[in-house]
Amino acid sequence: MKRLLTSIAATAMILSGPALAQTADPLPSWNDGPTKEAIVGFVEKVTEEGGPDYVASADRVATFDNDGTLWLEQPMYTQLAFALDRVKALAPEHPEWKDTQPFKAVLDNDMKTLAASGEKGLVQLIAATHAGMSPEEFQQIVGDWLEQAKDKRFNRRYTDLVYQPMLELLSYMRDNGFTTYIVSGGGIEFLRNFSEPVYGIPPAQVVGSSIETKYEVVDGKPTLLRLPEVHFVDDKEGKPIGINEYIGQRPIAAFGNSDGDYQMLDWTTSGDGTRLGVIVHHTDAEREYAYDRDSTFGRLDKALDDAPAKGWIVVDMKKDWNTVFPPAQ
């Protein structure tokens, strides 16, 4: 796993590091136009010492959603794909799942019934497949899965299906004194497994949903045990709450792609001073996917409607990105 992620990190550095020095373009995978100009213009304003919009480096906090903003979220969230594979792997130990929903739907590959189970069904799957082990054991399971699991359409590992333009943007902002955080509805320990080698974001700068964890001493050794109970859901109104609790200050820039990011964007851009809110709009069915208002995953409706009045930048993936994913290894 470490070798795989190191390779990914090296690729990102090759594409977003030296390329900057050689071309003097911090965002080579972004096409020239109003979107790119607005993002670069914001960074230049808040980093211009003595300028009217200058923001001290300590206050340059930028938050990024993960699913659909930094990597692929269709045809389903990656962590859900992990949970489905875990159900199938654990099924021999749970014969009752053959007749119990939503597990039966998973085992029967009945995605329609699974979707109908809604958030309650998803919570049941997460509780059954993500608990009953230590954080270290869970990290190992996730790492092993990410090393071999592949997206069916692109036949590439999920950690390869990150957005090259966003990798460049993360590097560009950090080069300009920003601290970058992931703020995602995905599981915090799932994300922490790969956030640093893939995105350059250390585990301490990841905010996500979590389940309850218990401290206990087993055979004289202190341990942590993940429990099948939801602790915190970092989505919608939970995102500003999570930012406040984990980061402790309001960002000046926020990036998302769905209505689940609405409150994070709204809270960020309603603060004083120069602010930036960005929505990645998936419009490229050929290179990735085209979806918004009617999508089960990453639904973008209210945020798309309100973006102009809120002053949020809407990235048109097909128009604004000349590259979507890094080259295959």
Residue pairs with C-beta under 8 A, 6 or more apart in sequence:
1 143
1 144
1 146
1 147
2 197
4 146
4 147
4 157
4 159
5 159
5 194
5 197
5 198
6 197
7 329
8 159
8 160
8 162
8 197
8 198
8 326
8 329
9 197
9 198
9 200
11 326
11 327
11 329
12 167
12 171
12 198
12 200
12 326
15 29
15 164
15 167
15 168
15 326
15 327
16 164
16 167
16 168
16 171
16 172
17 171
19 25
19 28
20 26
20 28
20 171
20 172
20 175
26 40
26 168
26 171
26 172
26 175
27 36
27 39
27 40
27 165
27 168
27 169
27 172
28 168
29 164
29 165
29 168
29 321
29 322
29 323
30 36
30 39
30 165
30 168
30 169
30 320
30 321
30 322
31 319
31 320
31 321
31 322
33 319
33 320
35 313
35 314
35 315
35 316
35 320
36 320
38 313
39 169
39 276
39 278
39 313
42 253
42 274
42 276
43 172
43 173
43 176
43 178
45 51
45 53
45 54
45 274
46 53
46 54
46 55
46 60
46 252
46 274
47 54
47 55
47 60
47 176
47 177
48 54
53 273
53 274
55 252
55 273
55 274
57 177
57 178
59 249
59 252
60 173
60 176
60 177
60 178
60 179
60 252
61 178
61 179
61 181
61 247
61 249
61 250
61 251
61 252
61 253
62 173
62 178
62 179
62 180
62 181
62 251
62 252
62 253
62 254
62 255
62 276
63 180
63 181
63 182
63 183
63 207
63 239
63 243
63 247
63 251
63 253
63 254
63 255
63 264
63 268
64 70
64 166
64 170
64 180
64 181
64 182
64 183
64 254
64 255
64 256
65 182
65 183
65 184
65 185
65 255
65 256
65 257
65 258
65 260
65 261
65 264
66 182
66 184
66 186
66 191
66 208
67 73
67 77
67 78
67 184
67 185
67 186
67 257
67 297
67 298
68 74
68 257
68 258
68 280
68 282
68 297
68 298
69 163
69 166
69 255
69 256
69 257
69 261
69 280
70 162
70 163
70 166
70 182
70 199
71 78
71 158
71 159
71 161
71 162
71 163
72 78
72 151
72 154
72 158
72 161
72 162
72 288
73 257
73 297
73 298
74 282
74 288
74 289
74 291
74 295
74 297
74 298
75 153
75 297
76 296
76 297
77 186
77 297
78 158
78 186
79 186
79 187
79 190
80 122
80 125
81 149
81 158
82 129
82 142
82 145
82 149
82 190
83 122
83 125
83 126
83 129
83 130
84 106
84 125
85 145
85 149
86 129
86 130
86 141
86 145
87 97
87 103
87 106
87 107
87 125
87 128
87 129
88 106
88 107
90 128
90 129
91 97
91 98
91 103
91 107
94 103
94 128
97 103
97 104
97 107
98 104
98 107
101 113
101 117
101 121
102 113
102 114
102 117
102 121
102 122
102 124
102 125
103 124
103 125
103 128
104 110
104 113
105 111
105 113
105 114
105 117
105 121
106 114
106 125
114 121
115 296
117 124
123 230
126 187
126 211
126 230
127 211
127 228
127 229
127 230
128 228
130 138
130 187
130 190
130 211
130 226
130 228
131 211
131 226
131 227
131 228
131 229
132 225
132 226
132 228
133 141
133 225
133 226
134 223
134 224
134 225
134 226
135 189
135 213
135 224
135 226
138 189
138 226
139 189
139 192
139 193
142 189
142 190
142 193
143 193
143 194
146 157
146 158
146 159
146 193
146 194
147 157
148 157
149 157
149 158
150 156
150 157
150 158
151 157
151 158
151 161
154 160
154 161
154 325
156 325
156 328
159 194
159 198
160 325
160 326
160 328
160 329
161 325
162 198
162 199
162 325
162 326
163 280
163 321
163 324
163 325
164 321
164 323
164 324
164 325
164 326
165 320
165 321
165 323
165 324
166 255
166 280
167 199
167 326
169 255
170 180
170 199
170 200
170 201
171 200
173 180
173 253
174 180
174 200
178 253
179 205
180 199
180 200
180 201
180 205
181 201
181 205
181 206
181 207
181 243
181 247
181 251
182 191
182 195
182 199
182 201
182 205
182 206
182 207
182 208
183 207
183 208
183 234
183 239
183 242
183 243
183 254
183 264
184 191
184 206
184 207
184 208
184 209
184 234
185 208
185 209
185 233
185 234
185 235
185 238
185 239
185 260
186 208
186 209
187 208
187 209
187 210
187 211
188 206
188 207
188 208
188 209
188 210
188 234
189 208
189 210
190 208
191 206
191 208
192 203
192 206
195 201
195 202
195 203
195 205
195 206
196 202
196 203
207 234
207 239
207 242
207 243
207 246
207 247
208 234
208 242
209 230
209 232
209 233
209 234
209 235
209 238
210 230
210 231
210 232
210 234
211 226
211 227
211 228
211 229
211 230
211 231
212 226
212 227
212 229
212 230
212 231
213 224
213 225
213 226
213 227
213 231
214 224
214 225
214 227
215 222
215 223
215 224
215 225
216 222
216 223
216 224
216 225
217 223
232 238
232 242
234 242
235 260
236 259
236 260
236 262
236 263
237 263
239 260
239 261
239 263
239 264
239 267
240 263
240 264
240 267
243 250
243 251
243 264
243 267
244 250
250 267
250 268
250 271
251 268
252 268
252 271
252 273
252 274
252 275
252 276
253 268
253 275
253 276
253 277
253 278
254 261
254 264
254 265
254 267
254 268
254 269
254 276
254 277
254 278
255 261
255 277
255 278
255 279
255 280
256 262
256 264
256 265
256 278
256 279
256 280
256 303
257 279
257 280
257 281
257 282
257 298
257 300
258 298
258 299
258 300
258 303
259 299
259 300
259 301
259 302
259 303
260 298
260 299
261 279
261 303
262 302
262 303
262 306
265 277
265 279
265 303
265 310
265 312
266 277
266 310
268 275
268 276
268 277
269 275
269 276
269 277
269 310
269 311
269 312
276 313
277 307
277 310
277 311
277 312
277 313
278 312
278 313
278 314
278 315
279 300
279 303
279 304
279 307
279 312
279 313
279 314
279 315
280 315
280 317
281 292
281 300
281 304
281 314
281 315
281 316
281 317
282 288
282 289
282 290
282 291
282 292
282 298
282 300
282 317
283 290
283 316
283 317
283 318
283 319
284 290
284 317
284 318
284 321
284 324
286 318
287 317
287 318
287 324
288 317
288 324
288 325
290 318
291 298
291 300
292 299
292 300
292 301
292 304
293 299
293 300
293 301
293 304
303 312
304 314
306 312
307 313
307 314
315 321
317 324
